[in-house]
Amino acid sequence: MLDVLKGTDIEKDMKGLEDILQSAIQDDEPMLSRMSGHILFSGGRRIRPAIGVTVYKACWGQNVAELLPATAALELVHTASLIHEDLIHKAQTHMGAPSLHMMFGKNEAIVTADYLFAKAYRLCVNLGPDIMGMLAKACVNLAEGEIRHLCATPKDVTIDDYMDIVKLRRAEVFSTTTRLSAWIARAPAKTLDSMDVLGQHLGLAYQIVDDYLDLGGSTCEAEPKGTEILQGKMTLPIIRARDELNDKAKKQLLDIYKKRKRDKNDVKRVMRLVSSTDGLEFTKKKAEDLVEAAIKEAERLDDGIYRRLLMELSRYVVERCV
């Protein structure tokens, strides 16, 4: 549980969300339940649904029970996408524990992701076509973002390219959560758009902070440092460093990314190259600016405890380990 939520009514709401998630994966086939639970309850902070519930209440939503199935569905979608991502990038761990495909097998992991997508749609089946449409759009954008990421080459991917990829792969689930929460609270159209923008900013910031932490910005994360380097991912601080390095150092960096497989020595080399530039500082500043932009959207809401809590949660996105 996020510390900022302790003692609030949203802490109770989040327990209700966990109950829905637990119930959603109870199945006659216990192996599916076990595999789903392994990743779904692997220690994530539930920052997206927490922000969603706070948006709902800040928009004067009166019955959080009408919101929780939809936010739970988006958590299932996000979790299913992580299973696919871990498979694609041959990740050994997830949140510090063995990744699903390492623990149970590749085929089993694929089936589990399919299962979670199906369970997400089942949760929303009675919520109407608008909610289903938002969920479908989020799924399509996740797929499009992953394809763009796979096709992006270390030599040519730009910062703008990367931000567009992150918007689809990560920020879309955030913005769908915040827009959907305002929609279910029956907020006016202008507020829906504002909460959509807030979610986009926070989703981008969250991933960028992850990029920062992976390059040694903090020691608080469960994942080993340099995990994304081992997986061959170009992240924001690395792209920034590539653009700032001299030709010789840039070639050293790109040669590491040309290798079929990277090791711990490669991680150290990339980290040294990044630290010789302003890559980490640039990344941190970008995340801080995005969070400030999100807070400006929150300030459009009526003043009250939930608007203030939403602003605190927004700051947490960038302050969690930085």
Secondary structure, DSSP 8 states (H G I E B T S, - for coil): --GGGTTSHHHHHHHHHHHHHHHHT--SSHHHHHHHHHHHTSS---HHHHHHHHHHHHTT---GGGTHHHHHHHHHHHHHHHHHHHHHTT-SEETTEE-HHHHH-HHHHHHHHHHHHHHHHHHHTTS-HHHHHHHHHHHHHHHHHHHHHHH--TTT--HHHHHHHHIIIIIHHHHHHHHHHHHHTT--HHHHHHHHHHHHHHHHHHHHHHHHIIIII-S--SS-TTHHHHTT---HHHHHHHHHS-HHHHHHHHHHHHSSS--HHHHHHHHHHHHTTTHHHHHHHHHHHHHHHHHHHHTTS-SSHHHHHHHHHHHHHHHS--
